[in-house]
Amino acid sequence: MKKILTVLFSLLVIAAMLLAACKPPAPAAPEAAAPAEEAAPVEEAAPAEEAAPPEKVTIRWFVGLGTGANPEHIPGQEEVVARFNETHDNIELVVEFVENSIAPDQLKTQIAAGDPPDIIGPVGWSGTNEFSGLFLDLEPYLGAFDWGDFDADSINAYRLEGEGLLGLPFAVFPSMIYYNRDLFDEAGLAYPPQNYGDPYADGDPWTVEKLEELALALTVDANGNDANSPDFDPKNIVQFGYHSQWTDPRGQAAALFGADNFIDDEGNAVLSERWRSAFNWYYEGMHVKHFMPNTTYQESDLLAAGNPFDSGNVAIVHCHLWYTCCLGNVPNWDMAVVPSYNDAGDVTVKLHADTFRIFASTENPEEAVEVLLYLTGEAAGDLLQIYGGMPGRISLQEEFFATMDERFPQGVNWDVAVQGLAYPDVPNHESNLPNYAKAYDRIGAFQTLYESTPDLDINAELDNLVADLQVIFDEAK
Amino acid sequence: MTTMFSEFTLRNLRFTRGKLSKLARREANWGLLFLSPWIIGFFLWKFLPMIASLVFSFTSFNLLHREDVQWAGLENYIRFFGDPLAGVAIKVSLTFALISLPIGIIQPILMAALLNQKSLRWKRIFTTLFYMPKIVPMVSVVYIWQGVLNARTGWVNIALESIGIPGPDWINTVAWIYPALVLIGLWGVGDMMLYTLATMQGIPTELYEAARVDGAGAFATFWHITIPMITPIIFYNLVLSSIGILMYFLVPYVLKGPNGDPGNATWFYGMYLYKEAFAYSDMGMGATMAWILFLFAIVVTIILFSTQKYWVFYAAEEV
């Protein structure tokens, strides 16, 4: 009997150890978890005469939905966290880094388990669309906040009807044209313009048509023929003229053909004629005129298996400022302005903007907001250097570009990025859609299809896309 | 046949415990103690989640809105069987199984037969080379193959074109994606090859000598002696491969992403399950699909086991 008891006791000990190992770390001060509406500071709860050290509230910061979880990003962020904890007696900031590809799944699991983090970010619109409706309205917690260091339009971008102010501008990433000077020089072509409103060097307006003309001349096959030549061999291309890098169809269309969306104000799936012509242009560019790489070329070693511009074999790409992260093999690149999509000279510069957000479920909204203000304020300069983002705070922008000049000594005209902020895409190409995950997948499937399939009836596929999106939108009603 | 472990089955414990000697009981208790971490782990992290997922399958559990969970009865099951994408997933999985299973079973047998040849030199080097791809992480393998099979710059097409054969677009066309997936899969049959080779090397040499005396040729010997004697390992490989194909996910996910590209050709059941449960956060539906897959795998396994008496030869039974 004694031995059986010993065995049972051992089992209990093992079970207890296993359960203890699984248990999430308890908040340091559960009694400080005041209801959100009271939002009482922890210090007030403790009588001052006892002089007991104030108990800390734990605030969890989840990094990975956007940038920030790469190994090279982590030490700098840990320093920022350590500095915060050294200077704050009331809050223990705990950071969790999760690799980007699994971050959404892991965050969903935490939410489902009733254990979501307090703060997430940096993250853009696209990364938060799936979690819409779960974020805290910051406005009631900001009090007498100094708004003077932000551009008013960029603040309003985070104010959503019915949800309030969901973030503060932290990092903005305008888009632009990146071009390889060496390839232009080799072809004897003048560089594209660097001021909005300027024409191309030959006096022609800087339009999508002009961009195509340059791209055709810069697309070269293995025999040295460019894409205008009757001897051009599209099966042996060694250099492409243009590519819309690392974006989805909404981004492709908005990049050169103006802001729009697949949904109208009544919630119906739609496709404007402008965007229809955009997708026809891309399709023809890949499969008929061949100045853009199709999927096979994009995945090939010729184009660095997925990083086309950095392969040195693409002359012009459209991308965002964050693409500076991934440029290492093309030493002589620069930026140019986005061409206009019509004769009137209208331009759209699609914009990415990252910020931090707080989950409405947080038990410590005031402390979470305090952390958010630290990340977007005092620590912003350091964090933006880590993430490579252009500061949303005007006062930090000059220092940011000075550092960028050190990284890219060939001389980059960063003013192109600053000018672009005046032409944001509204609605944003990453804006939410009903039944977002399914709608995003369907749009992505269309991209894969048209980028990889020659002899496609692109207009019929666009009609199918709109019809399918309507079904997906209706599911959410 | 009685084995030394048979007394430790639950059934026997229940009926014979009273008859056990003091020493045997003590040993049994210690045995249970040492097994307890696994038993507790299994209970906490396998059995309980399985039961939880069964309950989830009858609810509208959404990962992002757990406060809205409602009892849904059989709604998820009805929805599954009415969803055209479920039909696509089943068709894709079965089609791929029909293509890849025979090749995946035959290939290791051929490789093992080659390595079992007495006349083959450098056997150990070949065995190591054949097994080596198995130790490369599968994600890396897929990325390597993505480059190797690229229609423009991949080695396979460069080799084909050097002999005048235009190479296909292996990974971007519906017609060629399955051969591409089979090729990638064949790279990882090293373990099956080793099991088969070990079994082949265990076949009594007397059988081959008798066949030679009877005038049997190489093919007849292979067909009438080697194959029957390795049927247990073929059966083992078949069962594991069948279940593996039902859960097939990683290779198409890394190669073509989660949308079933090209043209739904990689919309495997596992992909569909992943999308519903995690991308669309519909854990109720995801759990339903997991249970349907589980039940289907059980049926497949039972069918395979019921056929073994017709073609699997266990030498020990005949002795």
Chai-1 contact restraints between the chains, C-beta under 6 A:
chainA,res_idxA,chainB,res_idxB,connection_type,confidence,min_distance_angstrom,max_distance_angstrom,comment,restraint_id
A,K3,B,N29,contact,1.0,0.0,6.0,A-B,restraint_1
A,V7,B,N29,contact,1.0,0.0,6.0,A-B,restraint_2
A,V7,B,L33,contact,1.0,0.0,6.0,A-B,restraint_3
A,S10,B,L33,contact,1.0,0.0,6.0,A-B,restraint_4
A,L11,B,S36,contact,1.0,0.0,6.0,A-B,restraint_5
A,I14,B,S36,contact,1.0,0.0,6.0,A-B,restraint_6
A,I14,B,P37,contact,1.0,0.0,6.0,A-B,restraint_7
A,A15,B,I40,contact,1.0,0.0,6.0,A-B,restraint_8
A,D105,B,F278,contact,1.0,0.0,6.0,A-B,restraint_9
A,K108,B,L63,contact,1.0,0.0,6.0,A-B,restraint_10
A,K108,B,S281,contact,1.0,0.0,6.0,A-B,restraint_11
A,I111,B,L64,contact,1.0,0.0,6.0,A-B,restraint_12
A,A112,B,L63,contact,1.0,0.0,6.0,A-B,restraint_13
A,A112,B,R66,contact,1.0,0.0,6.0,A-B,restraint_14
A,T295,B,N172,contact,1.0,0.0,6.0,A-B,restraint_15
A,T296,B,A151,contact,1.0,0.0,6.0,A-B,restraint_16
A,T296,B,R152,contact,1.0,0.0,6.0,A-B,restraint_17
A,T296,B,D169,contact,1.0,0.0,6.0,A-B,restraint_18
A,T296,B,N172,contact,1.0,0.0,6.0,A-B,restraint_19
A,E299,B,N150,contact,1.0,0.0,6.0,A-B,restraint_20
A,S300,B,N150,contact,1.0,0.0,6.0,A-B,restraint_21
A,S300,B,R152,contact,1.0,0.0,6.0,A-B,restraint_22
A,S300,B,T153,contact,1.0,0.0,6.0,A-B,restraint_23
A,D301,B,T153,contact,1.0,0.0,6.0,A-B,restraint_24
A,L302,B,T153,contact,1.0,0.0,6.0,A-B,restraint_25
A,A437,B,A279,contact,1.0,0.0,6.0,A-B,restraint_26
A,A437,B,Y280,contact,1.0,0.0,6.0,A-B,restraint_27
A,D441,B,N259,contact,1.0,0.0,6.0,A-B,restraint_28
A,G444,B,N259,contact,1.0,0.0,6.0,A-B,restraint_29
A,A445,B,N259,contact,1.0,0.0,6.0,A-B,restraint_30
A,T448,B,D261,contact,1.0,0.0,6.0,A-B,restraint_31
A,S452,B,N172,contact,1.0,0.0,6.0,A-B,restraint_32
